[in-house]
């Protein structure tokens, strides 16, 4: 299945804590210097840091590190630690007197899953994860499952989620890899089919489509009522009134030469992989976010406009496929956990 580190120069570091109320962590993706990047956020409940700096219309085009973290908005403090590591090692946007590292971040909600709501990633954990990434050898194996930002990840607020990764090499020599943190409201589509079997805990159970053609409604009615057909999965953390707070985070990396706008489009196209792997996805309760990094090593065929389009479409289609595989790898690599807050089993276990 491969890993994101099959893209030359990419490194990944994890830092996590579990026990004594903790169940959370940080993952840092450390690309080679000069890597270009962007991001696309399609979930309705994101927790992000410095994503505006990755817009194609802004000044800086390079990314020094990407932080994926637990702890919801509190956990974004870990990005400061990764940024400190980058500064100490001379990585960043050059300004008079020093450098300003560009370190975007995104967080999943795992607050309280270890039993202590205040046990959340810190700047020191972000620094340690960045240092761990830098210490890795080229093409190293990537930790999967209950590591880094996947330590406190769950799916449907019931099953254990985690970190997964995958890669593919195209005939052109372009490598596309992805790493995912699976903390979704939805459940995995394991067979890859177009009609996934809904589970007993499906957020959107199967139902007959409403008869929108009917005009036999009460005066003032806005149409058929679907509220009763939608429900949130049962949670070990509380009753039906507890809010669903979830996210799937992804970093896609490639050695293809892309500019910031093309990274943005590739990140957007990669969201299709989330939709293929999880049902439902991109809900109001998810903060689904995809970063795309280009190490600028392998030129695409841009000999004419048709060749350019075909090259980009091929790469972006591969990116969506790799994201799907990385998510399913995270599901398969997760291990059951029991904490004072609840028991989180492995999806599909009998």
C-alpha positions as CSV (number, residue, x, y, z in Angstrom):
1,X,0.0,0.0,0.0
2,X,3.0,2.3,0.5
3,X,3.3,5.5,2.6
4,X,3.5,9.2,2.1
5,X,7.3,8.9,2.7
6,X,7.5,7.2,-0.7
7,X,7.6,10.7,-2.0
8,X,11.3,11.6,-1.7
9,X,12.1,14.0,1.0
10,X,8.9,13.6,3.0
11,X,9.2,12.7,6.7
12,X,6.6,12.1,9.4
13,X,6.9,12.3,13.2
14,X,4.5,11.4,15.9
15,X,4.2,12.4,19.6
16,X,1.4,11.1,21.8
17,X,0.2,10.6,25.4
18,X,-2.1,8.0,26.8
19,X,-3.1,7.0,30.3
20,X,-3.7,9.2,33.3
21,X,-6.5,11.0,31.5
22,X,-4.6,11.4,28.2
23,X,-5.6,10.1,24.8
24,X,-4.3,12.5,22.2
25,X,-1.2,13.4,20.1
26,X,0.4,15.3,17.3
27,X,1.6,14.3,13.9
28,X,4.0,16.5,11.9
29,X,4.6,16.1,8.2
30,X,8.0,17.6,7.4
31,X,8.6,18.2,3.7
32,X,12.0,19.1,2.0
33,X,12.8,22.8,1.8
34,X,11.2,24.6,-1.1
35,X,8.0,22.5,-1.0
36,X,5.0,24.3,-2.4
37,X,1.6,23.8,-0.8
38,X,-2.1,24.7,-0.4
39,X,-5.2,23.5,1.4
40,X,-8.9,22.9,0.9
41,X,-11.4,22.8,3.8
42,X,-14.8,21.3,3.0
43,X,-16.0,20.2,6.4
44,X,-18.5,22.3,8.3
45,X,-16.7,22.3,11.6
46,X,-12.9,22.9,11.0
47,X,-10.2,23.8,13.5
48,X,-7.3,25.2,11.6
49,X,-4.3,27.5,11.8
50,X,-2.6,29.5,9.1
51,X,-4.6,28.0,6.3
52,X,-5.2,31.5,4.8
53,X,-1.5,31.8,4.1
54,X,-1.8,28.9,1.7
55,X,-4.3,30.6,-0.6
56,X,-2.9,31.0,-4.2
57,X,-3.4,34.8,-4.0
58,X,-1.2,35.3,-1.0
59,X,2.6,36.1,-0.8
60,X,4.2,32.9,0.4
61,X,4.1,29.7,-1.7
62,X,6.2,27.3,0.4
63,X,5.3,25.2,3.4
64,X,7.8,24.3,6.1
65,X,5.7,21.8,8.0
66,X,2.1,20.6,8.4
67,X,0.8,19.8,11.9
68,X,-2.1,17.4,12.4
69,X,-3.2,17.4,16.0
70,X,-5.7,16.3,18.6
71,X,-7.2,18.7,21.2
72,X,-9.6,20.6,18.9
73,X,-8.8,24.3,18.8
74,X,-6.7,24.0,22.0
75,X,-4.4,21.5,20.3
76,X,-3.5,24.1,17.6
77,X,-1.0,25.3,20.2
78,X,1.2,22.4,19.1
79,X,1.9,24.3,15.8
80,X,3.9,26.8,17.8
81,X,6.3,24.0,18.9
82,X,6.8,22.8,15.3
83,X,7.3,26.4,14.2
84,X,10.0,26.8,16.9
85,X,11.8,23.7,15.7
86,X,11.7,25.1,12.1
87,X,13.1,28.4,13.3
88,X,15.9,26.8,15.2
89,X,16.9,24.9,12.1
90,X,16.7,27.9,9.7
91,X,13.6,26.8,7.9
92,X,11.1,29.5,7.0
93,X,10.3,32.6,5.0
94,X,13.3,34.9,5.1
95,X,12.7,38.3,6.7
96,X,15.2,40.9,8.1
97,X,16.7,39.3,11.2
98,X,15.6,35.7,10.7
99,X,13.0,33.5,9.2
100,X,9.2,33.0,9.7
101,X,8.3,29.3,9.3
102,X,5.1,28.6,7.5
103,X,3.5,25.9,9.6
104,X,-0.3,25.4,8.9
105,X,-2.2,23.1,11.2
106,X,-5.5,21.4,11.6
107,X,-7.0,19.6,14.6
108,X,-9.4,16.8,15.3
109,X,-11.8,16.8,18.3
110,X,-10.7,14.3,20.9
111,X,-11.2,16.3,24.1
112,X,-11.9,14.2,27.1
113,X,-11.6,10.8,25.4
114,X,-8.9,9.8,27.8
115,X,-10.9,11.0,30.8
116,X,-9.4,14.4,31.3
117,X,-10.8,17.3,29.2
118,X,-7.7,19.4,29.9
119,X,-5.3,16.8,28.6
120,X,-4.5,18.2,25.2
121,X,-1.5,18.6,22.9
122,X,1.0,21.3,23.8
123,X,3.7,23.3,22.0
124,X,6.3,20.9,23.4
125,X,4.5,18.0,21.9
126,X,4.5,19.7,18.5
127,X,8.3,20.4,18.9
128,X,8.9,16.8,19.7
129,X,6.9,15.5,16.7
130,X,8.8,17.8,14.4
131,X,12.2,16.7,15.8
132,X,11.1,13.1,15.5
133,X,10.2,13.6,11.8
134,X,13.6,15.3,11.1
135,X,15.4,12.3,12.8
136,X,13.9,9.8,10.4
137,X,15.8,8.3,7.4
138,X,14.7,8.9,3.8
139,X,11.7,6.6,2.9
140,X,11.1,5.5,6.5
141,X,8.2,3.5,7.7
142,X,5.3,5.6,9.0
143,X,3.6,4.8,12.3
144,X,0.0,3.8,11.8
145,X,-3.1,3.4,14.0
146,X,-3.1,4.7,17.5
147,X,-0.2,7.1,17.1
148,X,0.3,10.9,16.8
149,X,-2.9,12.7,16.0
150,X,-4.7,9.4,15.6
151,X,-4.2,8.5,19.3
152,X,-7.6,9.8,20.4
153,X,-9.4,9.5,17.0
154,X,-12.7,7.6,16.8
155,X,-15.4,7.0,14.1
156,X,-19.1,7.6,14.6
157,X,-18.2,8.4,18.2
158,X,-18.0,4.6,18.8
159,X,-15.2,2.9,16.9
160,X,-11.5,3.5,17.1
161,X,-10.0,5.5,14.3
162,X,-6.4,6.3,13.7
163,X,-3.6,7.2,11.3
164,X,-3.3,5.6,7.9
165,X,-1.1,6.2,4.9
166,X,-0.7,5.0,1.3
167,X,1.0,5.9,-2.0
168,X,1.1,5.2,-5.7
169,X,3.7,5.7,-8.5
170,X,2.4,6.7,-11.9
171,X,4.0,5.7,-15.2
172,X,5.4,9.1,-15.5
173,X,7.5,8.6,-12.4
174,X,5.3,10.9,-10.4
175,X,4.7,9.6,-6.8
176,X,1.5,10.6,-4.9
177,X,1.2,9.8,-1.2
178,X,-1.2,10.6,1.5
179,X,-1.5,10.4,5.3
180,X,-4.9,10.6,7.0
181,X,-6.2,11.0,10.5
182,X,-9.6,9.3,10.7
183,X,-11.9,10.8,13.3
184,X,-15.0,10.8,11.2
185,X,-18.7,11.1,12.0
186,X,-19.4,8.6,9.3
187,X,-18.3,4.9,9.0
188,X,-16.0,3.4,6.4
189,X,-17.1,2.0,3.0
190,X,-15.0,-1.1,3.1
191,X,-16.0,-2.7,-0.2
192,X,-15.5,0.4,-2.3
193,X,-18.9,-0.2,-3.9
194,X,-21.4,2.5,-5.0
195,X,-24.0,1.3,-2.5
196,X,-22.3,0.8,0.8
197,X,-24.2,-1.3,3.4
198,X,-25.4,1.0,6.1
199,X,-24.7,-0.1,9.6
200,X,-27.1,0.0,12.6
201,X,-25.4,3.2,13.6
202,X,-25.5,4.9,10.2
203,X,-26.0,8.6,10.6
204,X,-28.2,8.6,7.5
205,X,-30.1,5.4,7.5
206,X,-31.7,4.2,4.2
207,X,-35.1,5.6,3.5
208,X,-37.5,6.2,0.7
209,X,-37.1,9.5,-1.0
210,X,-39.6,12.1,0.0
211,X,-42.5,12.8,-2.4
212,X,-41.5,16.3,-3.3
213,X,-44.3,16.4,-6.0
214,X,-47.0,16.2,-3.4
215,X,-48.8,19.5,-2.7
216,X,-51.0,18.1,0.1
217,X,-49.3,20.0,2.9
218,X,-50.5,22.0,5.8
219,X,-50.6,25.8,5.2
220,X,-47.2,27.3,5.9
221,X,-45.4,23.9,5.5
222,X,-42.0,23.9,3.9
223,X,-42.4,20.4,2.6
224,X,-41.7,16.9,3.8
225,X,-40.2,16.6,7.2
226,X,-37.0,14.5,7.3
227,X,-35.9,15.1,10.9
228,X,-37.0,11.7,12.1
229,X,-35.0,10.0,9.4
230,X,-31.7,11.5,10.5
231,X,-29.9,10.7,13.8
232,X,-26.5,10.8,15.2
233,X,-24.8,7.6,16.3
234,X,-25.0,6.6,19.9
235,X,-22.0,7.7,21.9
236,X,-20.2,6.2,24.9
237,X,-19.6,9.7,26.1
238,X,-23.1,10.7,26.8
239,X,-26.8,10.8,25.7
240,X,-28.4,11.6,22.4
241,X,-28.0,15.3,23.1
242,X,-24.2,15.4,23.1
243,X,-22.9,17.2,20.1
244,X,-21.1,15.3,17.3
245,X,-17.6,16.8,16.8
246,X,-15.5,15.0,14.2
247,X,-12.9,15.5,11.4
248,X,-10.8,13.6,8.9
249,X,-7.5,15.3,8.2
250,X,-5.3,14.5,5.2
251,X,-2.0,15.5,3.8
252,X,-1.4,14.6,0.2
253,X,2.2,14.9,-1.1
254,X,3.7,14.5,-4.6
255,X,7.0,15.0,-6.2
256,X,5.3,16.5,-9.3
257,X,6.0,20.2,-10.0
258,X,2.8,22.1,-9.1
259,X,2.2,25.7,-8.4
260,X,0.1,26.9,-5.5
261,X,-3.1,27.0,-7.5
262,X,-2.6,23.5,-8.8
263,X,-1.9,22.3,-5.2
264,X,-5.2,24.0,-4.2
265,X,-7.1,22.2,-7.0
266,X,-5.4,18.9,-6.1
267,X,-6.4,19.2,-2.5
268,X,-10.0,19.9,-3.6
269,X,-10.0,16.9,-5.9
270,X,-8.6,14.7,-3.1
271,X,-11.7,15.2,-1.0
272,X,-13.4,12.7,-3.4
273,X,-11.2,10.1,-1.6
274,X,-12.8,11.0,1.7
275,X,-16.3,10.7,0.2
276,X,-15.4,7.3,-1.3
277,X,-14.0,6.0,2.0
278,X,-16.5,7.4,4.6
279,X,-20.3,7.6,4.6
280,X,-21.4,10.3,5.2
281,X,-18.5,12.7,4.8
282,X,-18.1,16.5,4.8
283,X,-21.0,17.0,7.2
284,X,-21.7,20.0,9.3
285,X,-20.2,18.1,12.2
286,X,-16.9,17.3,10.4
287,X,-13.9,19.5,9.8
288,X,-12.7,17.6,6.8
289,X,-9.4,19.3,5.6
290,X,-6.9,18.3,2.9
291,X,-3.4,19.8,2.5
292,X,-1.5,19.2,-0.7
293,X,2.3,19.5,-0.8
294,X,4.5,19.5,-4.0
295,X,8.2,18.9,-3.6
296,X,8.9,20.3,-7.1
297,X,11.0,17.4,-8.3
298,X,9.3,15.8,-11.4
299,X,8.0,18.0,-14.3
300,X,4.6,17.1,-15.7
301,X,4.0,17.0,-19.4
302,X,3.0,20.5,-20.3
303,X,3.9,20.3,-24.0
304,X,0.5,21.7,-25.0
305,X,-2.7,22.5,-23.2
306,X,-4.2,19.0,-23.7
307,X,-1.1,17.4,-22.3
308,X,-1.2,19.7,-19.3
309,X,-4.8,19.0,-18.5
310,X,-4.3,15.2,-18.9
311,X,-1.3,15.3,-16.6
312,X,-3.1,17.2,-13.9
313,X,-6.3,15.1,-14.1
314,X,-4.3,11.9,-13.9
315,X,-2.4,13.1,-10.8
316,X,-5.5,14.4,-9.1
317,X,-7.5,11.2,-9.8
318,X,-4.6,9.3,-8.3
319,X,-4.6,11.6,-5.3
320,X,-8.2,10.9,-4.6
321,X,-7.6,7.1,-4.8
322,X,-4.6,7.3,-2.4
323,X,-6.6,9.3,0.1
324,X,-9.3,6.6,0.1
325,X,-6.6,3.9,0.7
326,X,-4.9,6.0,3.5
327,X,-8.3,6.4,5.3
328,X,-9.1,2.7,5.1
329,X,-5.5,1.9,6.3
330,X,-6.2,4.1,9.3
331,X,-9.3,2.2,10.0
332,X,-7.6,-1.2,9.6
333,X,-4.6,-0.1,11.8
334,X,-6.6,1.2,14.7
335,X,-6.6,-0.8,18.0
336,X,-9.3,-0.9,20.6
337,X,-9.0,1.4,23.6
338,X,-10.7,1.6,27.0
339,X,-10.5,4.8,29.1
340,X,-12.6,6.3,31.9
341,X,-14.5,8.1,29.2
342,X,-15.6,4.9,27.3
343,X,-14.7,1.8,25.3
344,X,-13.8,2.3,21.7
345,X,-13.7,-1.0,19.7
346,X,-12.3,-1.9,16.3
347,X,-14.7,-1.4,13.5
348,X,-15.8,-4.7,12.0
349,X,-14.6,-6.8,14.9
350,X,-16.9,-9.7,15.9
